[in-house]
Amino acid sequence: MITNERQYEQTRKQLTMLESLLASTQAGETGDDGFRDVQAAGLASQIQDLRDELTEYEQLRDGGTTVFEATSLAGLADALIKARIARGWTQRRLAEALGVAEQQIQRYESTAYRTASLARLCDIAEALGVTVTERAELQDPSAA
């Protein structure tokens, strides 16, 4: 997932590079003769993944998304990152709202908030104006 403008720009550059490499591969200018189709398919798959990430970030950044699904407690991290982006906040802006260093938010997001306490996650959700609703469901003991 793209979490900031720097990553967005890097992803755009990587996409351009891969698109150029795919065109060269399809034209027979690069790649191994016997594997050109496989290489082209792999590049096309990577290109589509990058396009999907760019599209998701653009939709978030442009405010087109206001609901973020988290199917698990671990998924809450992605939802909070998406909410920050959709709110139009930078990592710096969130850090200022919480009274912490920007680097702390960068660390939190790069580790999907694994080191953040539950209290800190609540603070982040409150700062962003996010209402979190979660259903706790007891799994079948034989499935665990």
C-alpha positions in Angstrom: 0.0 0.0 0.0 1.2 3.5 -0.8 1.2 5.6 2.3 2.6 9.0 1.2 3.4 11.2 -1.7 7.1 10.2 -1.9 6.0 6.5 -2.3 3.4 7.6 -4.8 6.0 9.3 -7.0 8.4 6.4 -6.6 5.7 4.0 -7.7 4.8 6.1 -10.7 8.5 6.1 -11.8 8.7 2.3 -11.3 5.5 1.9 -13.3 7.0 3.9 -16.2 10.2 1.8 -16.1 8.3 -1.5 -16.1 6.0 -0.3 -19.0 9.1 0.6 -21.0 10.7 -2.8 -20.2 7.5 -4.6 -21.2 7.4 -2.8 -24.5 11.0 -3.8 -25.2 10.3 -7.3 -24.2 7.3 -7.6 -26.4 9.3 -6.1 -29.3 11.9 -8.8 -28.9 14.6 -6.2 -27.8 15.1 -7.6 -24.3 14.6 -10.9 -22.5 15.5 -14.5 -23.2 14.1 -15.8 -26.5 12.6 -19.0 -24.9 11.1 -17.1 -22.0 9.9 -13.8 -23.5 6.2 -14.6 -23.1 6.7 -15.6 -19.5 8.8 -12.5 -18.8 6.1 -10.3 -20.5 3.3 -11.9 -18.5 5.3 -11.3 -15.2 5.9 -7.7 -16.2 2.3 -7.2 -17.1 1.2 -8.6 -13.7 3.6 -6.2 -11.8 2.4 -3.3 -13.9 -1.2 -4.1 -13.0 -0.4 -4.3 -9.3 1.3 -0.9 -9.4 -1.6 0.6 -11.3 -4.0 -0.8 -8.7 -1.9 0.7 -5.9 -1.7 4.1 -7.6 -5.5 4.1 -8.2 -6.2 3.2 -4.6 -4.0 6.0 -3.3 -5.4 8.5 -5.8 -9.0 7.7 -4.7 -8.0 8.0 -1.1 -6.1 11.2 -1.6 -9.0 12.7 -3.6 -11.5 12.0 -0.8 -13.4 9.4 -2.8 -13.4 6.9 0.0 -14.9 7.4 3.5 -15.4 3.8 4.7 -12.5 1.5 5.3 -13.1 -2.2 6.1 -11.0 -4.0 8.6 -11.8 -7.7 8.7 -9.5 -8.3 11.6 -7.9 -6.3 14.4 -4.6 -6.4 12.4 -6.5 -4.9 9.5 -7.2 -1.8 11.6 -3.7 -0.5 10.7 -4.5 -0.3 7.0 -7.8 1.3 7.8 -6.1 4.0 9.8 -3.5 4.7 7.2 -6.2 4.9 4.5 -8.2 7.2 6.7 -5.2 9.5 7.2 -4.7 9.7 3.4 -8.4 10.2 2.7 -8.6 13.0 5.4 -5.8 14.7 3.4 -3.4 14.6 6.3 0.3 13.9 5.9 2.2 11.9 8.4 3.5 15.2 9.8 0.0 16.5 10.3 -1.0 13.4 12.2 2.1 13.6 14.3 1.4 17.2 15.2 -2.2 16.3 16.2 -0.8 13.6 18.5 2.1 15.6 19.8 4.7 13.1 18.6 7.6 13.3 16.1 6.7 12.7 12.4 9.2 9.8 12.5 7.1 8.0 15.1 4.1 8.0 12.7 6.4 6.8 9.9 7.6 4.0 12.1 4.1 3.1 13.1 2.9 3.0 9.5 5.9 1.1 8.2 5.2 -1.6 10.7 1.5 -1.6 10.3 1.1 -0.1 13.8 2.5 -3.4 15.4 4.3 -1.4 18.1 1.5 1.0 18.9 -0.5 0.5 22.0 -4.3 0.1 22.0 -4.5 3.5 23.6 -2.3 5.0 20.9 -4.5 3.4 18.2 -7.6 5.0 19.9 -5.8 8.4 19.9 -5.0 8.1 16.2 -8.6 7.1 15.4 -9.9 10.1 17.4 -7.5 12.5 15.9 -8.5 11.4 12.4 -12.2 11.5 13.3 -12.6 7.8 12.6 -15.3 5.8 14.2 -14.2 2.2 14.6 -16.9 -0.5 14.8 -15.7 -4.1 15.2 -17.5 -7.3 15.9 -15.8 -9.8 18.1 -16.7 -13.3 17.1 -15.7 -16.4 19.0 -14.2 -19.0 16.6 -15.0 -22.7 16.7 -12.4 -24.1 19.1 -11.7 -27.0 16.6 -10.8 -24.4 13.9 -8.2 -22.6 16.1 
